Amino acid sequence: DTGVSQDPRHKITKRGQNVTFRCDPISEHNRLYWYRQTLGQGPEFLTYFQNEAQLEKSRLLSDRFSAERPKGSFSTLEIQRTEQGDSAMYLCASSLTSASTDTQYFGPGTRLTVL
Amino acid sequence: GQQVMQIPQYQHVQEGEDFTTYCNSSTTLSNIQWYKQRPGGHPVFLIQLVKSGEVKKQKRLTFQFGEAKKNSSLHITATQTTDVGTYFCAGRRSNTGKLIFGQGTTLQVKP
């Protein structure tokens, strides 16, 4: 399967713990996006990278959230001191950007439950 | 900040009936994309519209981008049970890679 992969698929943690998610994009894609989705809502933009550079970050992303893409390939999203409100599906998407299109291909997501 | 609103939130139709979802942005968009998410699945890209007034068709699906590039619609003719899912529009402004998604319209089709 050469699509976007995410690991783990499910994570249950206790409030106050740190969690880290990984995303492996489609290999030739230069852009990588992180979104958060709660039930009944559309994906909410968190941040995106072009190669290894983090170009934009949502103001909704508190300082407990950090993302990296150190070699311009896979990315990690870390949430420190988790809160119950962090419970959601965390989606990663990648794209190969050109002048005319930026189709995003989504991974299966990591479902986080904070107890 | 930029907002993208979608209506209706839910739509139940009888198989064979038509369906339309509408998307409105608070700001002018560079382009708009449409995605479909099946229950338990992840969003899957359907189409991108870039030009003012653009209309694109994919079999029974017709997508439109408004003249002012602030609204869009998706129309499905003669729905089938395979059309079930949530349809999201997502808008992008110029000079940013950020996509803002609408809340989605969930379509249920009764056979």
Boltz contact constraints between the chains, C-beta under 6 A:
constraints:
  - contact:
      token1: [A, 41]
      token2: [B, 103]
      max_distance: 6.0
  - contact:
      token1: [A, 42]
      token2: [B, 88]
      max_distance: 6.0
  - contact:
      token1: [A, 42]
      token2: [B, 101]
      max_distance: 6.0
  - contact:
      token1: [A, 42]
      token2: [B, 102]
      max_distance: 6.0
  - contact:
      token1: [A, 42]
      token2: [B, 103]
      max_distance: 6.0
  - contact:
      token1: [A, 42]
      token2: [B, 104]
      max_distance: 6.0
  - contact:
      token1: [A, 43]
      token2: [B, 101]
      max_distance: 6.0
  - contact:
      token1: [A, 45]
      token2: [B, 98]
      max_distance: 6.0
  - contact:
      token1: [A, 48]
      token2: [B, 97]
      max_distance: 6.0
  - contact:
      token1: [A, 56]
      token2: [B, 98]
      max_distance: 6.0
  - contact:
      token1: [A, 101]
      token2: [B, 48]
      max_distance: 6.0
  - contact:
      token1: [A, 103]
      token2: [B, 45]
      max_distance: 6.0
  - contact:
      token1: [A, 106]
      token2: [B, 42]
      max_distance: 6.0
  - contact:
      token1: [A, 106]
      token2: [B, 43]
      max_distance: 6.0
  - contact:
      token1: [A, 108]
      token2: [B, 42]
      max_distance: 6.0
  - contact:
      token1: [A, 109]
      token2: [B, 42]
      max_distance: 6.0
